[in-house]
Amino acid sequence: MQVDEALLEEWMRRYYFATEFDLGSSGVHPYTFAEVRALTGLTHDEMDNVGFEDSWTFGGPDVRRAVADRFAGGAVDRVMVTHGSSEAIFLSMCALLRAGDEVVVLDPAYQQLHGVATALGCTLRRWHLRFDRGFRPDLDELRELVTRRTRMIVVNFPCNPTGSTLTPQEQRELVAIAARSGCYLVWDGAFTELTYDQDPLPDPGGWYDRTVSFGTLSKAYGLPGLRVGWCLAAPEVLDRCARVRDYVSLHLSPMVELVAERVVRHGDALVGRRRDLATANRAVLADWIAERPRQVAWVPPVGGVSSFVHLPEVADVEDFCRWLAHEHRILLVPGTCFGHQGHARLGFGAPAEELRRGLDLLGRALDEYRPGAGKRAAALSAG
């Protein structure tokens, strides 16, 4: 495998810890361990009793059962608990894809959802979400992309970075398209539980057995540092994933599994609090954008806590974002990290006051920016 540079991860590695105002992340504000213990009832005695021994390849029995009960209709044999959903993506694609396979991928989307397929030598066909169409998924376009040669359809709803999603009817149509070709449907549901205008969509694995679904505690649960995700799939698919995992990570830590099990069992409490914050923040962002119609255009997200805003007066958005980081300590992710010029991922999961202050600074920066300022600021910083 020859993997391409992970553009988003490289940007975050460079600027996430070097900035003060986070307007670029796609997750809700992280919880502290004290908050997690208060919300879940996890005690010091329970943690003290954890033995630091090996765990199970598919996840410890307790955490696996918790994920199955909440997301897989109780089917424990369809659950593998992973190091974030990024490991689930890597394992399943390495297990199911081979060079020359045809893969239909949503665009824009998190790079790992198609980067692993590219590294394996697959042929990509892109299902475009277009800004001028409100980022609405066009199922007729998907039908034209999918053929008998299609091995896998890869989607992420609600989408990171656009915040768009499907209606229940469109989800059923998507599954029908996959079923007609007999391909795998990869369903990344990182933000399944955080929607605003409709109920969460069900896991399509409940009625289409060739579904491979991903979930994570990093996005809607506010626990990116815990590094816990899961893969839901038919047992024979998970067996193939396990053979890849034997060369990668083996299993999770028993301590991490204890915390994750308790978090999933109390998911309503953790997600509910962050959903309330996100709902209020989305309204703040809407008001801010309404005040500068020539500078910022958007499609209001219907799920998640990121928007893929268009900056029509900024010729080089990547340069602008670089300047923001160096001169204003604002984290904003350029659309080039998702293969799209002219856009930026603007996240609104931060605490309310941080969001307001960050947006105020961003508004001033839009007025002050001059082309090339980011390159000059980066050069001065390096020198």
N, C-alpha and C positions, 0 to 999 in steps of 0.2 A: 504493500500500500504506500502511495505517495500522497500525503494529505496536504491540502492547501492551507495557507495561513487562515486561522479563524479570526476574521476581521473584527467582529464584535468583541471577542475575548481580548484581542490585542488592544483595542481601544480602552476597554475597561481596565485592563492591567496597567495601562499608562496613566489613566486619569481618574479612576474611581476613588483611590485613596489620596489623590492630590488635589481634590476639589472639596468645597464646603457645602454647596447647594446641589443636591441630587435631583436633577430634572431629566435624567436619562435612563434610570433603571426601570425594569418592567415588573417589579414585584412590589408588594405592599411593604409598609414600614416594618422592619424586623422586631420580633419580640425579644425581651430579655429572658434569661433562664428563670429569674424570680417570677416573672409574669406567667411563664409556661407552667411552673409548679403551682402557682395560685389558681390557674384556670383548669388544670387537669387533676389536681390533688396528689401529684407525685411527691413522695416523701424522701427525706434524706436516708431513712432506713432502707427503703427499697433500692436506692442507688448504692448504698454501702454493701448490699448483699449481692451485687452483680459480680460475677467472676469473669476475669478477662481471659476467657478461653475462646476457642474457635466457635463460630456460629454455623448455621446451616446455609448451604449454597443458595437455596431459594428464599432465605429469610427465616428467622426464628419463628416457632409456631405461633406465639402470641401476636407479633406484629403482622404476620402473614394473615392470620385470622381477622385481625382488625381491618386490614385493607380489603379483604374479601367481603366482610360484612358491609362495609360502607360503599364499595365501588364495584363489586363483582357478584352481587347477589348471593354471597356466602360461598362461592365456589373457590375454595382454598387452592385447589390444584391448578387454577388459572392465574395464580399470583406469584411473581418473583419480585422481591424487594431489592432495590438497587441503590447505588451511590448517585443520587439525583436521577432525573430523567435522562440526563446526558449519557449515563452508562446504559440505560435501557435502550436508547437509540442506537448506540454503538453495538451492543450485543445482538440485538434483533436484526440489524441490517447485515452485520457480518455473518449471522447464522442463515439468513434467507436469501441474500443477493449474491450474484456472481457476475464477473465481467461480461458485458454485452447485454445484460438485462435492461429492459426499458422501465423507467420509473417516472411517474407523473408526480410533480411536486408543486405545492402552492408557492406563489411568488407575489409579494415578499414573504419571507418566513425566516425563522431562526436557522442560521447556516448549517448547524449540525444535522438538521433534518434532510438536507440534500448533500452536504459535504462528504459524509461517509459513503454514500452511494457513488459519488463522483470518484472518490479515492479507490473504490472497488472496481472501477472501470465500467460503470453503468452509463447508459444513455439517458439523459434527462429530457423530459418534456414538461414545460412550465405552464401551470394553470394560473393565469394572471388575475390579481385583484387590482383594479384600476381606480385611481383617485377620481377621475372624471365620471366614474360610475358609482361613486360612493363606496368603493371597495366591496361592492356586492359580488358574491361568487356567482359566476355564470355557468350554470350546469350544462347548457347547450355546448359551450366551449369545452367543458370537461368530456362530454360524450364524443366530441371529435378527436380529443387527445388520446382516449383510451382505445386500445386495440386488443386483438387476441395475443399480441406479443407483450402486453403490459404485465409486468411482474408485481408491481406495487403502486398504489396511490398513497401519497403522503400528505396529510392535512393537519392543520392546527387551528382549532376553533374553541373559544374565541381566539382570534389570531394575534400573535405577537410579531409585528409591531402595530398592526392597524386597528385592533379592537373589534373587527368585524366578526360575524358568525353566521350560522345557518338558521333557518326556521326548522321546526320539527319535520315539516313536509320535505324541505330540501335535504335534510339529513337522511330521510328514508330514500329519497331519489339517489343520493350519493351512494348509499349502500347497494341499491339496485344496480347502479352502473358498475360497481366493483363486482357484484355477484355475477352479472352477465359475462364478464370477461374471466371470472374465476381468479382474479388477482388478490393479493393481500391488500387490506385497507389499514394503513397506519394512522391511528387517531391520537394526536397529541392533545390531551385535555388538561394542560397545565392550569388553565383558568376556568375549568368547567363550573366550579362552584361560585364564581364571582361574575355574575351578570346583573344587568340593571333593568332591562325592559322585557325580559322573558325568563321563564324558568330554565334551570340548567338542562342541557341536552343529556339524554341517557347514553351510557356506553354502548356503542353499536355492536360490541362483542356479545351482547345479550341475544342477538338474533342473526349475526353473521359470524360464523366460526373462524373465518380467515381474517378476523380483525386482530390487530396488535395495538393495544392502547397504552399510553403513557400517562403517568401522573407524578406530582411532585409536591413536597412541602415547602419549596423555595418561593413560590409565587403568591398564591392566595393565602397561604398559611403564615407567611412572614418568618420562615425559618431557613433561609438559604444556607446559613452556616452549618446546619445539621447534616446537609448533603444526603437527603433521603428522597428517593422516588420509587416508582414501581412500574412493572410491565405486566399487563394483563393479556393473556393469550392462551391458546389451546395448549394442553400439557406437552404435546409432542414438539411444539414450537419452543416452549420454555426449556425442554430437554436440550434442544440444539443451542439455545442461548447459554445454558450451563456449561456446555463443552467449550464455548468461547471464554466464558468467565473464568474457567480454570487457568487461563493464561493471563488474566487481567487483574482481578481484585479478590477472587475467591468468595468473599462474604462481607457482611457489615460487622461493625463492632457490637457486642451485646449491650453496651451502655447506650449507644445510639438507638438500637432497636427498642430498648425499654422506653426511652423518651418518645420515639416515633409512635409506638403502639398507643401510648397514653394520649398523644396529640390527636391521632386519628379518631380515637374513641370520643374525644371531646371536640371534634372538628367544628361543630356548629358554633361553639363559643369563640374559638379562635378566628374562624372565617367571618363570623357575624360582625365582630367588632371592626375588622378591617374593611368589610363591605360598607359599613356605615361611614367610615372615614373616607373611603373611595368615592362614595356617592356625593358627599359634601364637596370633596375636592374637585370632582368632575364639574360641578356647578361653578366653582371658583374659576376653573380653567376656561369654561365656556364664556363667562363674563369677561375675562381677560382678553380672549381672542376677539370677542365682539367689539372691543374698544380699538382694535387695530386691524380693520378688515383689509387694508392694502398690504400689510406686512405678514400676516399669518392667515392661512386657510386650513380648515380641517374637516374631517368627517367624524362627528362625535362617536366615540367607541361605545359599543353595546355590551362589552365584556372586557375584563382585565383592567389594568391601570396604565396603559400606554396608548398614546395617539401618534399617528404618523402624519405630522403637520407638514404643510407645504409652505415654503418661505419664498414667495415670488420675487422679492426685491433683493435676495441674496444669490449672487451668481455662483459662488463656490461655498456650499453649505459645510463641507468638511473643513475648509479653512476657517469659516466662522466658528464652528464648534471648537476647533483647536484654540482660537483666540479667546473664546469664552472661558475655557479651562485655565489658560495661562494668565489672563488679565482680570477675570472676574470670579474665578474659582467656581464656575458653574459647570456641572456635568450635563451635556446634551450629546446624544449619539447621532452622528450624521447618517443619512440614508444610504451612503455608500457602503456602510457595514452590512446592508441588506441588498446591495446591488442596485440602489436607486438614487440618482442624483436629484437635487432640488427638495428633498424631504429631510426631516429629522425625527427621531423617536423622542417624544416628550412624555416622560412618565409623571404621573400625579399620585403616587402612592406615599409620598413623604408626609410627615406631620403637617398639620394645616398651616402653622405659622411659617415653617420652613418653605412650604410651597409658595405662600404669598410673598415672602421676601425674595425667593428665587425668581418668581415671575416678574416682580417689580424690577429687579436687576436685569433680567432678560429683556424686558421692554426697553430699558435705557440703552442696553447694548445694541439692540436692533437699530436704534437711532444713531448710534455712534460708529458702528462698524464701517470700515473701509476695506476694499478688496486687498488681499495679501497680508492683512494684519496678523493672521494666524501663523503664517510662515515666518514672519519677522519675530513674533513673540516666541515661537519655538526655537528659533535660532539664537535669540538672546538668552533664553533659558539654558540651552545646551552649552553656550559659550561662557 
